[in-house]
Amino acid sequence: MTGVASPGPAGPERLAPGARPLMEAMAAVFPDVGVTVTDAAEARRILARMMPPPTGNPAVGQVEDRTVPGPEGAPQLPVRIYRPPGGSVAAVPTAVFFHGGGWVLGGLDSHDATARSLCLASGAVVVSVDYRLAPEARFPEPAEDAYAAVSWASEHVGELGGDPRALVVAGDSAGGNLATVCTLMARERGGPRIAHQSLIYPSTDTEARTPSRAANARGYFLTEEAMRWFGTQYFGPDADLSHPHAAPLRADLRGLPPAHVVTAGCDPLCDEGRLYAARLSEAGVPVTEAHFPGMFHGFLGAGRLLPDAQEAMAGLGKVIAATASDRKIDGDEGGSEG
């Protein structure tokens, strides 16, 4: 999900030093959805005009744009495949990545830098997926797109990363929701086998009423108004918001693949991300967490400009790389508790 920043709340600054100017600069390119902008097409036009050009994004070994089969009866899905540099013949992980944007905004270009950084940090082949957006495609269609992309990647893992044991799903915000929903679908439908889920400030229950939603409702990039608007666009008037594919926090989580969950302390979604990690652990699923108390929703997009973003990306790279080996992932990856 994304939104716009409002003036910081009264009281001591909770963001880490240097974070607020970057957060406000990022917020400046996003439409004020749910307040002054209520039409999805208009929001996309504003975002397209405001987004900076992709010059200066990290260089990887190879980038390929192509299409892959969508769900039965649906259009093909555009994907962008990033291969790590070096041309190694060793088998590496394949990470299928789903961008954030509240299921309404974003695409291959908006998250190009993130996908490139993930490729470099992990040494994995990253398949970034341009799933259909709401409200034109409402729940569960984007989730079905995501599952179709993971199924395609599994069937072609030999020509992608090459290691059949190392198929990973990853995503930020709404994309984190889609990534974990893919693991539920794979369990229900008998495959494909997913080795790991890497979740970056994921949305796990749009109906959650958590302390972090109240404390961070305004002044930290993602706003309460934006979250309500995104949910309305994606779910429409008739969706069952308690369905596990809508709210994976409410699902039976037994038997899901290991997870790594990145959360930010100044993010409305912080608590539901941490609750999801806790409930995975309660269900017997191995989990690592990277919690950054002074960060905001979307901070990974700041890249090299924020030390916490660099640390978070390095941790993601480590856990994804580990799926292609027998090494275990021990302890928390970066960040601090609080």
HELIX and SHEET records of a PDB file:
HELIX    1   1 ALA A   19  ALA A   28  1                                  10    
HELIX    2   2 ALA A   40  MET A   50  1                                  11    
HELIX    3   3 ASP A  112  SER A  122  1                                  11    
HELIX    4   4 GLU A  141  GLU A  155  1                                  15    
HELIX    5   5 ALA A  174  ARG A  189  1                                  16    
HELIX    6   6 PRO A  211  ALA A  215  1                                   5    
HELIX    7   7 GLU A  224  PHE A  235  1                                  12    
HELIX    8   8 PRO A  248  ARG A  250  5                                   3    
HELIX    9   9 CYS A  270  GLU A  282  1                                  13    
HELIX   10  10 PHE A  299  LEU A  305  5                                   7    
HELIX   11  11 PRO A  307  ALA A  322  1                                  16    
SHEET    1   A 8 GLN A  62  VAL A  68  0                                        
SHEET    2   A 8 LEU A  77  ARG A  83 -1                                        
SHEET    3   A 8 VAL A 125  VAL A 129 -1                                        
SHEET    4   A 8 VAL A  92  PHE A  98  1                                        
SHEET    5   A 8 GLY A 162  ASP A 172  1                                        
SHEET    6   A 8 HIS A 196  ILE A 200  1                                        
SHEET    7   A 8 ALA A 259  CYS A 266  1                                        
SHEET    8   A 8 VAL A 287  PHE A 296  1                                        
END                                                                             
